[in-house]
Amino acid sequence: MHRSSAASFDAAAAHRIRTALGLGPEEVAHGMRTAFGLGHVTPELVTAWERGEVPPGREELTGLAGMLWCSPADLAGRPRTLREHRLARGLTPEEVASAIGLDVLAYLRMEQENVWRGGDRPTQSLRALFRLDQADLVGICGRHAKLSLLLRETFTERGTGPARAVARTASLDRRVVDVALRRLRAGHTAAPDPEAFAARAVDHFWEAVRASA
């Protein structure tokens, strides 16, 4: 099995394109095994990709795009890590460090650990250089997993505790968070597959934040 993962993957796009074509996970998996020689691909693995549980490797991404009659670029998600953001801009570590006023070794340590710990001025410089929005910044600061856990809790708890924690973790105004969480809960309730929706709670949350702006 090829385990080198693609830099980023848009799980929602994969699900949307597959269902628009009227294909089931079984048909996609079968085609990837027979037409692309990826004998390990199962319907369960295709579903796991679409739920964002695991990204496809590079060969898997190529095969999946072939089965969905699209380009691999159509299945590429937005960058999530410091390194992915840097590569998306075509910059070297030295160029980034120079632009934001940090020692290159200090920057590389944060990139390798994938946790941004820069101060206010380097952070603002990095945001401008990489064109980061608030969702990107939360991700590179290593808070994606915590935010995902908190958002899952909001599907079962309606008190102020989870909402307050979400606002603090996402560094957002509480009023913006309250509106976004109402949209998120409504989407979860209406989703044909609530578990798949919950698996991508962070993405749905930021979509709700942007819609509330």
Z-matrix of the N, CA and C atoms (Angstrom, degrees):
N
C 1 1.469
C 2 1.511 1 110.02
N 3 1.302 2 118.35 1 134.66
C 4 1.451 3 122.54 2 179.41
C 5 1.508 4 109.05 3 -81.39
N 6 1.335 5 117.15 4 118.87
C 7 1.456 6 120.06 5 -172.28
C 8 1.520 7 114.04 6 -108.00
N 9 1.319 8 118.15 7 1.97
C 10 1.454 9 119.92 8 177.12
C 11 1.516 10 108.72 9 -75.39
N 12 1.317 11 117.64 10 110.28
C 13 1.453 12 120.63 11 -171.87
C 14 1.511 13 111.89 12 -80.79
N 15 1.319 14 114.91 13 154.17
C 16 1.451 15 120.44 14 175.34
C 17 1.516 16 109.11 15 -68.19
N 18 1.344 17 115.52 16 156.24
C 19 1.464 18 119.34 17 -176.06
C 20 1.521 19 111.25 18 -60.14
N 21 1.322 20 117.59 19 -39.31
C 22 1.455 21 121.05 20 179.00
C 23 1.516 22 107.60 21 -155.92
N 24 1.329 23 115.30 22 158.34
C 25 1.459 24 119.94 23 -175.55
C 26 1.512 25 109.12 24 -148.41
N 27 1.328 26 116.08 25 132.10
C 28 1.459 27 122.25 26 179.31
C 29 1.524 28 108.61 27 -96.33
N 30 1.329 29 115.36 28 93.04
C 31 1.466 30 120.36 29 -177.08
C 32 1.521 31 111.71 30 -60.95
N 33 1.325 32 117.19 31 -38.88
C 34 1.466 33 120.65 32 -178.83
C 35 1.526 34 110.89 33 -64.91
N 36 1.334 35 117.12 34 -38.83
C 37 1.466 36 120.37 35 178.81
C 38 1.523 37 110.48 36 -64.13
N 39 1.339 38 116.89 37 -40.88
C 40 1.461 39 120.39 38 179.02
C 41 1.531 40 110.73 39 -60.82
N 42 1.313 41 116.26 40 -44.47
C 43 1.476 42 120.53 41 -179.95
C 44 1.525 43 110.10 42 -66.23
N 45 1.331 44 116.48 43 -43.57
C 46 1.467 45 120.69 44 -177.81
C 47 1.530 46 111.11 45 -62.87
N 48 1.333 47 117.06 46 -45.85
C 49 1.461 48 120.53 47 -178.16
C 50 1.530 49 110.73 48 -66.97
N 51 1.327 50 116.62 49 -42.27
C 52 1.474 51 119.52 50 -179.76
C 53 1.525 52 111.06 51 -60.86
N 54 1.328 53 116.53 52 -48.64
C 55 1.465 54 119.14 53 -177.68
C 56 1.530 55 111.20 54 -66.99
N 57 1.344 56 117.36 55 -33.38
C 58 1.470 57 120.13 56 177.99
C 59 1.522 58 110.81 57 -65.03
N 60 1.333 59 116.61 58 -30.98
C 61 1.468 60 121.06 59 178.19
C 62 1.527 61 112.31 60 -81.69
N 63 1.330 62 116.22 61 -8.45
C 64 1.463 63 119.95 62 -179.27
C 65 1.512 64 113.61 63 74.33
N 66 1.327 65 116.82 64 24.85
C 67 1.464 66 121.37 65 179.57
C 68 1.520 67 110.89 66 -98.62
N 69 1.316 68 116.92 67 144.01
C 70 1.448 69 121.73 68 173.71
C 71 1.518 70 109.88 69 -94.30
N 72 1.340 71 117.76 70 162.06
C 73 1.464 72 120.38 71 176.73
C 74 1.529 73 112.53 72 -55.79
N 75 1.327 74 116.28 73 -32.74
C 76 1.461 75 120.05 74 -179.98
C 77 1.529 76 111.31 75 -64.65
N 78 1.344 77 116.33 76 -41.67
C 79 1.463 78 120.22 77 -179.83
C 80 1.521 79 111.25 78 -67.89
N 81 1.330 80 116.20 79 -40.10
C 82 1.465 81 120.06 80 178.94
C 83 1.519 82 110.00 81 -64.02
N 84 1.322 83 116.34 82 -46.65
C 85 1.467 84 120.72 83 -179.19
C 86 1.529 85 110.74 84 -62.10
N 87 1.332 86 116.64 85 -43.41
C 88 1.459 87 120.36 86 -179.83
C 89 1.527 88 110.88 87 -61.72
N 90 1.329 89 116.52 88 -44.39
C 91 1.455 90 120.47 89 179.60
C 92 1.525 91 112.44 90 -64.39
N 93 1.312 92 116.81 91 -37.75
C 94 1.460 93 119.92 92 179.27
C 95 1.526 94 110.90 93 -68.18
N 96 1.332 95 116.47 94 -32.93
C 97 1.462 96 119.63 95 178.56
C 98 1.531 97 110.90 96 -72.44
N 99 1.331 98 116.82 97 -45.88
C 100 1.467 99 120.25 98 -173.06
C 101 1.525 100 113.56 99 -84.14
N 102 1.338 101 117.77 100 -39.73
C 103 1.462 102 120.68 101 -175.55
C 104 1.529 103 113.25 102 -89.68
N 105 1.339 104 116.19 103 -25.56
C 106 1.466 105 118.70 104 -175.21
C 107 1.526 106 112.99 105 -118.36
N 108 1.329 107 117.03 106 3.32
C 109 1.458 108 119.95 107 175.42
C 110 1.512 109 114.88 108 68.39
N 111 1.346 110 116.96 109 22.61
C 112 1.468 111 121.07 110 -179.48
C 113 1.533 112 108.06 111 -99.85
N 114 1.320 113 114.77 112 76.16
C 115 1.456 114 120.87 113 -172.14
C 116 1.497 115 116.12 114 -63.96
N 117 1.328 116 117.24 115 -16.57
C 118 1.469 117 120.31 116 -177.71
C 119 1.529 118 113.16 117 -84.05
N 120 1.335 119 117.55 118 -11.45
C 121 1.469 120 120.23 119 -172.90
C 122 1.524 121 110.38 120 -74.75
N 123 1.310 122 115.88 121 125.25
C 124 1.459 123 123.13 122 178.74
C 125 1.528 124 109.74 123 -118.16
N 126 1.331 125 117.75 124 164.10
C 127 1.472 126 119.64 125 175.03
C 128 1.531 127 111.37 126 -57.63
N 129 1.338 128 116.62 127 -34.93
C 130 1.469 129 120.21 128 -179.97
C 131 1.518 130 110.85 129 -65.38
N 132 1.335 131 116.95 130 -36.33
C 133 1.463 132 120.09 131 179.03
C 134 1.521 133 110.62 132 -69.19
N 135 1.322 134 117.07 133 -40.75
C 136 1.465 135 120.76 134 176.88
C 137 1.529 136 109.97 135 -59.56
N 138 1.326 137 116.39 136 -43.24
C 139 1.467 138 120.86 137 178.87
C 140 1.526 139 110.94 138 -64.60
N 141 1.326 140 116.71 139 -38.77
C 142 1.464 141 120.68 140 178.91
C 143 1.526 142 110.78 141 -63.50
N 144 1.333 143 116.73 142 -38.78
C 145 1.465 144 119.51 143 176.08
C 146 1.524 145 110.12 144 -60.99
N 147 1.309 146 116.53 145 -46.18
C 148 1.460 147 121.08 146 -175.43
C 149 1.527 148 112.18 147 -69.42
N 150 1.309 149 116.69 148 -24.04
C 151 1.462 150 119.95 149 177.81
C 152 1.527 151 112.00 150 -88.18
N 153 1.307 152 116.67 151 -2.51
C 154 1.455 153 120.35 152 179.48
C 155 1.509 154 113.45 153 76.29
N 156 1.334 155 117.32 154 16.23
C 157 1.461 156 120.73 155 -177.96
C 158 1.524 157 111.91 156 -76.27
N 159 1.328 158 116.21 157 -30.61
C 160 1.464 159 121.98 158 179.44
C 161 1.523 160 107.30 159 -155.42
N 162 1.357 161 118.82 160 139.44
C 163 1.459 162 119.66 161 178.42
C 164 1.520 163 111.00 162 -86.10
N 165 1.327 164 117.77 163 151.73
C 166 1.460 165 119.58 164 175.40
C 167 1.521 166 110.44 165 -72.22
N 168 1.343 167 116.00 166 151.35
C 169 1.458 168 119.80 167 172.42
C 170 1.522 169 109.88 168 -72.89
N 171 1.323 170 116.89 169 177.29
C 172 1.467 171 120.17 170 -176.05
C 173 1.530 172 111.74 171 -63.84
N 174 1.324 173 117.52 172 -44.79
C 175 1.460 174 120.09 173 178.73
C 176 1.526 175 110.68 174 -66.48
N 177 1.330 176 116.03 175 -37.44
C 178 1.461 177 120.36 176 177.98
C 179 1.527 178 110.50 177 -65.35
N 180 1.328 179 116.77 178 -39.85
C 181 1.464 180 120.76 179 179.45
C 182 1.524 181 110.61 180 -63.24
N 183 1.323 182 116.22 181 -41.54
C 184 1.465 183 120.34 182 178.35
C 185 1.528 184 110.45 183 -62.64
N 186 1.335 185 116.18 184 -45.11
C 187 1.454 186 119.91 185 179.13
C 188 1.516 187 112.37 186 -65.41
N 189 1.326 188 116.39 187 -40.55
C 190 1.466 189 120.29 188 179.53
C 191 1.521 190 110.20 189 -63.78
N 192 1.325 191 116.95 190 -43.59
C 193 1.470 192 120.44 191 178.62
C 194 1.527 193 110.34 192 -61.64
N 195 1.335 194 116.30 193 -39.25
C 196 1.455 195 119.60 194 178.12
C 197 1.512 196 112.30 195 -62.18
N 198 1.324 197 115.76 196 -42.30
C 199 1.466 198 119.79 197 179.86
C 200 1.526 199 111.35 198 -68.97
N 201 1.326 200 117.80 199 -28.18
C 202 1.461 201 121.35 200 -177.32
C 203 1.525 202 112.10 201 -96.27
N 204 1.330 203 116.95 202 7.49
C 205 1.454 204 122.12 203 177.43
C 206 1.528 205 111.67 204 54.59
N 207 1.310 206 115.69 205 45.43
C 208 1.458 207 119.92 206 179.07
C 209 1.521 208 108.68 207 -141.53
N 210 1.305 209 115.83 208 175.92
C 211 1.466 210 121.57 209 177.19
C 212 1.521 211 108.99 210 -88.08
N 213 1.353 212 117.89 211 149.21
C 214 1.470 213 119.02 212 173.71
C 215 1.523 214 111.89 213 -54.34
N 216 1.345 215 116.42 214 -30.17
C 217 1.464 216 119.73 215 179.10
C 218 1.524 217 111.53 216 -64.04
N 219 1.349 218 116.86 217 -28.14
C 220 1.464 219 120.44 218 178.97
C 221 1.530 220 111.76 219 -69.20
N 222 1.334 221 115.92 220 -18.33
C 223 1.464 222 121.03 221 -179.16
C 224 1.529 223 112.00 222 -105.18
N 225 1.323 224 116.11 223 4.87
C 226 1.468 225 119.87 224 -178.66
C 227 1.522 226 109.88 225 -83.64
N 228 1.295 227 116.44 226 126.74
C 229 1.450 228 121.24 227 177.61
C 230 1.517 229 111.22 228 -86.14
N 231 1.305 230 116.67 229 178.08
C 232 1.454 231 120.37 230 178.47
C 233 1.522 232 109.45 231 -73.47
N 234 1.322 233 118.14 232 152.32
C 235 1.475 234 120.80 233 178.71
C 236 1.521 235 110.74 234 -58.41
N 237 1.327 236 115.94 235 146.10
C 238 1.461 237 120.09 236 -179.75
C 239 1.530 238 112.54 237 -119.74
N 240 1.320 239 117.16 238 -32.58
C 241 1.465 240 119.66 239 -175.59
C 242 1.521 241 110.19 240 -101.36
N 243 1.332 242 115.68 241 165.48
C 244 1.462 243 120.57 242 176.20
C 245 1.527 244 110.29 243 -55.53
N 246 1.325 245 115.80 244 -46.19
C 247 1.463 246 119.77 245 -177.54
C 248 1.527 247 111.11 246 -63.78
N 249 1.339 248 117.43 247 -42.39
C 250 1.460 249 120.38 248 179.58
C 251 1.518 250 110.97 249 -62.93
N 252 1.343 251 117.37 250 -40.25
C 253 1.463 252 120.56 251 178.17
C 254 1.528 253 110.11 252 -64.29
N 255 1.322 254 116.51 253 -42.00
C 256 1.477 255 119.91 254 -179.85
C 257 1.527 256 110.52 255 -63.80
N 258 1.339 257 116.31 256 -46.55
C 259 1.461 258 119.90 257 -179.17
C 260 1.520 259 111.29 258 -64.54
N 261 1.340 260 116.80 259 -35.33
C 262 1.465 261 120.26 260 179.21
C 263 1.518 262 111.55 261 -63.45
N 264 1.340 263 116.60 262 -27.09
C 265 1.463 264 121.69 263 178.61
C 266 1.523 265 112.27 264 -93.39
N 267 1.331 266 117.25 265 -3.24
C 268 1.453 267 120.73 266 178.77
C 269 1.511 268 113.69 267 67.30
N 270 1.338 269 116.98 268 34.79
C 271 1.457 270 121.56 269 -176.88
C 272 1.521 271 111.61 270 -109.24
N 273 1.332 272 116.13 271 152.44
C 274 1.461 273 121.30 272 173.55
C 275 1.524 274 108.58 273 -89.97
N 276 1.343 275 118.21 274 159.84
C 277 1.467 276 120.08 275 176.09
C 278 1.523 277 111.92 276 -56.38
N 279 1.325 278 116.33 277 -36.94
C 280 1.466 279 120.09 278 -179.90
C 281 1.532 280 111.40 279 -64.26
N 282 1.329 281 116.24 280 -39.82
C 283 1.465 282 120.10 281 179.66
C 284 1.525 283 111.13 282 -67.17
N 285 1.328 284 116.21 283 -39.78
C 286 1.472 285 119.77 284 178.99
C 287 1.520 286 110.09 285 -65.61
N 288 1.342 287 116.75 286 -48.88
C 289 1.461 288 120.95 287 -178.33
C 290 1.519 289 111.19 288 -58.88
N 291 1.321 290 116.80 289 -42.30
C 292 1.466 291 120.53 290 179.57
C 293 1.519 292 111.32 291 -64.98
N 294 1.337 293 116.90 292 -40.58
C 295 1.464 294 120.96 293 -176.44
C 296 1.519 295 112.50 294 -69.13
N 297 1.335 296 117.30 295 -31.89
C 298 1.467 297 119.54 296 -175.91
C 299 1.523 298 112.64 297 -103.00
N 300 1.336 299 117.12 298 0.25
C 301 1.459 300 120.39 299 174.89
C 302 1.508 301 115.24 300 78.06
N 303 1.342 302 117.38 301 35.74
C 304 1.460 303 121.23 302 177.72
C 305 1.524 304 110.03 303 -121.73
N 306 1.324 305 116.14 304 155.75
C 307 1.445 306 121.49 305 171.24
C 308 1.527 307 108.25 306 -65.22
N 309 1.325 308 117.36 307 138.69
C 310 1.453 309 120.26 308 -175.25
C 311 1.526 310 112.23 309 -62.37
N 312 1.336 311 117.82 310 -34.97
C 313 1.457 312 119.95 311 179.12
C 314 1.530 313 111.19 312 -68.34
N 315 1.326 314 115.87 313 -36.40
C 316 1.466 315 119.46 314 177.34
C 317 1.522 316 110.49 315 -65.40
N 318 1.333 317 116.06 316 -41.62
C 319 1.462 318 119.36 317 177.70
C 320 1.525 319 110.65 318 -64.33
N 321 1.338 320 117.14 319 -45.92
C 322 1.455 321 120.60 320 -178.22
C 323 1.523 322 112.15 321 -60.99
N 324 1.332 323 117.31 322 -35.39
C 325 1.472 324 120.19 323 177.33
C 326 1.524 325 109.91 324 -61.18
N 327 1.325 326 115.87 325 -44.76
C 328 1.465 327 119.16 326 -179.84
C 329 1.522 328 111.11 327 -67.19
N 330 1.334 329 116.67 328 -36.28
C 331 1.462 330 119.56 329 178.59
C 332 1.523 331 110.58 330 -66.42
N 333 1.333 332 116.54 331 -41.95
C 334 1.463 333 120.32 332 -179.83
C 335 1.523 334 111.56 333 -66.58
N 336 1.342 335 116.68 334 -36.23
C 337 1.464 336 120.92 335 178.98
C 338 1.524 337 111.20 336 -85.33
N 339 1.332 338 116.43 337 -12.97
C 340 1.461 339 123.83 338 -177.65
C 341 1.524 340 112.27 339 54.59
N 342 1.327 341 115.17 340 42.67
C 343 1.466 342 120.62 341 173.71
C 344 1.525 343 107.67 342 -137.22
N 345 1.313 344 116.39 343 110.27
C 346 1.449 345 121.56 344 179.20
C 347 1.529 346 109.65 345 -76.30
N 348 1.343 347 116.03 346 127.26
C 349 1.464 348 120.84 347 -179.55
C 350 1.520 349 111.51 348 -130.50
N 351 1.319 350 116.85 349 26.35
C 352 1.457 351 120.16 350 -179.21
C 353 1.516 352 112.17 351 -72.85
N 354 1.319 353 116.45 352 158.31
C 355 1.457 354 121.61 353 177.29
C 356 1.516 355 112.03 354 -76.34
N 357 1.329 356 116.09 355 -173.33
C 358 1.466 357 120.97 356 -174.82
C 359 1.523 358 112.71 357 -59.58
N 360 1.332 359 116.56 358 -48.47
C 361 1.470 360 118.56 359 -176.26
C 362 1.533 361 112.19 360 -67.24
N 363 1.353 362 119.04 361 -49.00
C 364 1.470 363 118.14 362 176.16
C 365 1.528 364 112.70 363 -59.91
N 366 1.350 365 116.33 364 -34.40
C 367 1.470 366 119.61 365 179.99
C 368 1.520 367 110.81 366 -64.86
N 369 1.324 368 116.66 367 -44.84
C 370 1.464 369 119.50 368 179.03
C 371 1.524 370 110.93 369 -64.67
N 372 1.333 371 116.81 370 -37.98
C 373 1.470 372 120.61 371 177.56
C 374 1.525 373 110.58 372 -65.71
N 375 1.336 374 116.31 373 -40.32
C 376 1.461 375 120.61 374 179.52
C 377 1.529 376 110.60 375 -66.30
N 378 1.321 377 116.69 376 -41.30
C 379 1.472 378 120.63 377 178.97
C 380 1.515 379 110.60 378 -59.25
N 381 1.330 380 116.06 379 -42.83
C 382 1.463 381 119.64 380 -179.86
C 383 1.527 382 110.85 381 -69.42
N 384 1.322 383 117.01 382 -42.10
C 385 1.460 384 121.51 383 -177.09
C 386 1.521 385 111.85 384 -65.61
N 387 1.338 386 116.95 385 -45.11
C 388 1.466 387 121.63 386 -177.91
C 389 1.531 388 112.55 387 -93.19
N 390 1.343 389 116.72 388 -4.33
C 391 1.465 390 122.32 389 -177.28
C 392 1.525 391 110.51 390 56.81
N 393 1.307 392 115.16 391 53.37
C 394 1.459 393 121.26 392 -176.42
C 395 1.519 394 111.27 393 -85.27
N 396 1.315 395 116.82 394 139.07
C 397 1.457 396 119.97 395 168.83
C 398 1.529 397 108.00 396 -98.52
N 399 1.317 398 116.89 397 -176.34
C 400 1.463 399 119.73 398 -175.61
C 401 1.530 400 111.86 399 -63.52
N 402 1.320 401 117.24 400 -36.25
C 403 1.465 402 120.44 401 178.56
C 404 1.520 403 110.70 402 -63.01
N 405 1.332 404 116.81 403 -43.58
C 406 1.460 405 121.02 404 177.99
C 407 1.523 406 110.73 405 -60.42
N 408 1.339 407 116.16 406 -43.90
C 409 1.462 408 120.61 407 -176.51
C 410 1.527 409 111.17 408 -64.76
N 411 1.317 410 116.87 409 -41.94
C 412 1.465 411 120.52 410 177.25
C 413 1.527 412 110.13 411 -60.96
N 414 1.329 413 116.23 412 -39.65
C 415 1.458 414 120.35 413 -179.61
C 416 1.515 415 112.69 414 -65.12
N 417 1.336 416 118.04 415 -47.37
C 418 1.461 417 119.62 416 -176.75
C 419 1.521 418 111.97 417 -74.86
N 420 1.328 419 117.06 418 -15.12
C 421 1.472 420 119.84 419 175.16
C 422 1.531 421 111.72 420 -84.49
N 423 1.329 422 116.94 421 3.94
C 424 1.455 423 121.17 422 175.78
C 425 1.508 424 115.04 423 79.04
N 426 1.345 425 117.25 424 22.17
C 427 1.460 426 120.08 425 -176.53
C 428 1.526 427 113.47 426 -104.99
N 429 1.336 428 117.33 427 6.65
C 430 1.468 429 120.95 428 -177.02
C 431 1.529 430 110.96 429 -61.68
N 432 1.344 431 116.69 430 -47.52
C 433 1.469 432 120.23 431 -176.30
C 434 1.531 433 110.82 432 -64.49
N 435 1.328 434 116.59 433 -41.70
C 436 1.468 435 119.89 434 179.52
C 437 1.530 436 110.38 435 -64.41
N 438 1.328 437 116.33 436 -42.46
C 439 1.458 438 119.84 437 179.80
C 440 1.524 439 110.44 438 -63.64
N 441 1.325 440 117.15 439 -39.98
C 442 1.463 441 120.87 440 178.41
C 443 1.522 442 110.76 441 -59.97
N 444 1.323 443 117.18 442 -44.31
C 445 1.466 444 121.39 443 179.82
C 446 1.530 445 110.88 444 -63.78
N 447 1.321 446 116.62 445 -44.20
C 448 1.466 447 120.16 446 -179.63
C 449 1.527 448 111.32 447 -64.14
N 450 1.322 449 116.94 448 -40.03
C 451 1.461 450 120.10 449 -179.20
C 452 1.520 451 111.35 450 -66.60
N 453 1.327 452 116.68 451 -37.40
C 454 1.466 453 119.58 452 176.29
C 455 1.533 454 110.30 453 -61.65
N 456 1.321 455 116.11 454 -36.71
C 457 1.470 456 119.52 455 179.34
C 458 1.519 457 111.38 456 -65.07
N 459 1.333 458 117.25 457 -31.17
C 460 1.469 459 119.18 458 -178.21
C 461 1.522 460 112.47 459 -69.18
N 462 1.343 461 117.97 460 -16.02
C 463 1.453 462 119.77 461 178.15
C 464 1.534 463 111.40 462 -73.43
N 465 1.342 464 116.56 463 -20.04
C 466 1.468 465 119.96 464 -178.88
C 467 1.525 466 112.30 465 -116.59
N 468 1.350 467 117.26 466 -18.72
C 469 1.464 468 120.97 467 -179.40
C 470 1.521 469 109.46 468 -116.05
N 471 1.317 470 116.14 469 132.28
C 472 1.464 471 120.44 470 -178.73
C 473 1.532 472 112.43 471 -109.80
N 474 1.329 473 117.79 472 7.59
C 475 1.457 474 120.62 473 -177.90
C 476 1.514 475 112.39 474 -75.93
N 477 1.322 476 115.73 475 179.40
C 478 1.468 477 120.64 476 -178.04
C 479 1.521 478 112.04 477 -79.77
N 480 1.337 479 117.21 478 -18.78
C 481 1.459 480 120.20 479 -177.38
C 482 1.513 481 113.92 480 -57.54
N 483 1.346 482 118.65 481 -57.80
C 484 1.466 483 119.87 482 179.32
C 485 1.522 484 113.01 483 -59.40
N 486 1.329 485 117.16 484 -41.16
C 487 1.467 486 120.07 485 -179.06
C 488 1.526 487 110.77 486 -63.17
N 489 1.328 488 116.79 487 -41.12
C 490 1.464 489 120.79 488 179.16
C 491 1.523 490 110.11 489 -63.91
N 492 1.336 491 116.19 490 -42.14
C 493 1.463 492 120.12 491 -179.75
C 494 1.524 493 110.97 492 -67.06
N 495 1.332 494 117.74 493 -37.66
C 496 1.462 495 121.41 494 177.50
C 497 1.525 496 110.02 495 -62.93
N 498 1.325 497 116.97 496 -45.39
C 499 1.462 498 121.01 497 -179.93
C 500 1.523 499 111.19 498 -60.22
N 501 1.326 500 116.48 499 -41.19
C 502 1.465 501 120.95 500 -179.97
C 503 1.531 502 110.82 501 -67.95
N 504 1.325 503 116.94 502 -43.34
C 505 1.466 504 120.81 503 -177.84
C 506 1.520 505 111.64 504 -68.87
N 507 1.333 506 116.43 505 -38.49
C 508 1.464 507 120.76 506 -178.17
C 509 1.523 508 112.58 507 -87.63
N 510 1.339 509 117.14 508 -4.53
C 511 1.469 510 122.67 509 -178.60
C 512 1.526 511 110.85 510 55.03
N 513 1.337 512 115.06 511 49.80
C 514 1.456 513 121.39 512 -179.00
C 515 1.516 514 110.58 513 -124.25
N 516 1.324 515 115.53 514 156.40
C 517 1.453 516 121.36 515 174.79
C 518 1.531 517 109.25 516 -63.49
N 519 1.318 518 115.93 517 138.36
C 520 1.464 519 120.88 518 -176.22
C 521 1.527 520 112.08 519 -59.47
N 522 1.326 521 117.56 520 -34.83
C 523 1.465 522 119.58 521 -179.43
C 524 1.523 523 111.08 522 -66.09
N 525 1.330 524 116.47 523 -38.36
C 526 1.468 525 120.69 524 177.11
C 527 1.525 526 109.62 525 -64.52
N 528 1.316 527 116.20 526 -41.63
C 529 1.463 528 121.36 527 -179.31
C 530 1.524 529 110.83 528 -64.85
N 531 1.317 530 117.85 529 -42.73
C 532 1.467 531 121.10 530 -179.25
C 533 1.533 532 111.06 531 -58.48
N 534 1.338 533 116.57 532 -44.57
C 535 1.469 534 120.53 533 179.87
C 536 1.528 535 109.98 534 -66.13
N 537 1.351 536 116.29 535 -43.46
C 538 1.464 537 120.24 536 -179.03
C 539 1.523 538 111.46 537 -64.00
N 540 1.332 539 116.76 538 -38.68
C 541 1.464 540 119.89 539 -179.77
C 542 1.522 541 111.76 540 -68.23
N 543 1.320 542 117.43 541 -34.31
C 544 1.470 543 119.47 542 175.86
C 545 1.527 544 110.20 543 -63.63
N 546 1.325 545 116.34 544 -42.02
C 547 1.462 546 120.10 545 177.32
C 548 1.533 547 110.47 546 -64.68
N 549 1.330 548 115.48 547 -41.53
C 550 1.466 549 120.63 548 -178.26
C 551 1.523 550 110.84 549 -63.31
N 552 1.327 551 117.66 550 -45.44
C 553 1.465 552 121.12 551 180.00
C 554 1.516 553 111.33 552 -64.54
N 555 1.333 554 116.31 553 -38.60
C 556 1.458 555 119.57 554 178.61
C 557 1.524 556 110.55 555 -64.85
N 558 1.321 557 116.31 556 -40.61
C 559 1.455 558 120.23 557 177.88
C 560 1.513 559 112.15 558 -64.77
N 561 1.332 560 116.60 559 -39.76
C 562 1.458 561 121.32 560 178.86
C 563 1.527 562 111.02 561 -64.52
N 564 1.323 563 116.10 562 -41.93
C 565 1.463 564 120.63 563 179.90
C 566 1.523 565 111.50 564 -65.13
N 567 1.351 566 116.50 565 -38.19
C 568 1.464 567 120.63 566 -176.04
C 569 1.528 568 113.35 567 -86.56
N 570 1.323 569 118.07 568 -10.15
C 571 1.468 570 120.85 569 -174.30
C 572 1.526 571 111.45 570 -67.00
N 573 1.340 572 117.91 571 137.24
C 574 1.477 573 120.76 572 176.51
C 575 1.527 574 111.54 573 -61.48
N 576 1.326 575 116.32 574 -32.77
C 577 1.465 576 121.73 575 179.13
C 578 1.521 577 107.89 576 -127.24
N 579 1.348 578 117.90 577 86.93
C 580 1.469 579 121.10 578 -176.97
C 581 1.522 580 114.04 579 -56.40
N 582 1.340 581 117.83 580 -33.72
C 583 1.463 582 119.54 581 -179.08
C 584 1.525 583 110.75 582 -69.06
N 585 1.323 584 116.87 583 -40.17
C 586 1.460 585 120.13 584 176.92
C 587 1.525 586 109.84 585 -64.81
N 588 1.319 587 117.10 586 -38.65
C 589 1.464 588 121.51 587 177.36
C 590 1.523 589 109.85 588 -62.52
N 591 1.321 590 116.24 589 -44.94
C 592 1.468 591 120.75 590 -179.02
C 593 1.520 592 111.79 591 -64.34
N 594 1.337 593 116.67 592 -32.72
C 595 1.464 594 120.27 593 179.90
C 596 1.520 595 111.22 594 -63.87
N 597 1.332 596 116.62 595 -24.56
C 598 1.464 597 120.97 596 179.37
C 599 1.526 598 110.42 597 -113.61
N 600 1.333 599 115.21 598 33.73
C 601 1.465 600 120.19 599 -175.88
C 602 1.516 601 112.75 600 -59.10
N 603 1.329 602 117.53 601 -38.03
C 604 1.464 603 120.09 602 -177.97
C 605 1.524 604 110.56 603 -64.24
N 606 1.340 605 117.03 604 -45.46
C 607 1.465 606 120.16 605 178.59
C 608 1.526 607 110.98 606 -62.31
N 609 1.332 608 116.22 607 -43.84
C 610 1.466 609 119.39 608 179.01
C 611 1.535 610 111.20 609 -64.93
N 612 1.316 611 116.45 610 -34.62
C 613 1.471 612 120.17 611 179.03
C 614 1.528 613 110.58 612 -63.02
N 615 1.345 614 116.42 613 -47.89
C 616 1.463 615 118.90 614 -178.33
C 617 1.525 616 111.10 615 -67.08
N 618 1.324 617 117.54 616 -32.84
C 619 1.466 618 120.13 617 174.27
C 620 1.524 619 110.08 618 -62.03
N 621 1.337 620 115.73 619 -41.01
C 622 1.468 621 120.27 620 178.70
C 623 1.516 622 111.27 621 -67.22
N 624 1.345 623 116.91 622 -37.23
C 625 1.468 624 120.29 623 177.74
C 626 1.516 625 109.90 624 -63.00
N 627 1.328 626 116.92 625 -45.45
C 628 1.469 627 120.09 626 -179.39
C 629 1.529 628 110.22 627 -64.78
N 630 1.324 629 117.52 628 -37.69
C 631 1.464 630 120.59 629 179.86
C 632 1.528 631 111.11 630 -68.55
N 633 1.335 632 116.37 631 -25.47
C 634 1.469 633 120.96 632 -178.54
C 635 1.519 634 112.43 633 -85.65
N 636 1.333 635 116.14 634 -12.03
C 637 1.476 636 119.62 635 -174.93
C 638 1.527 637 110.95 636 -70.26
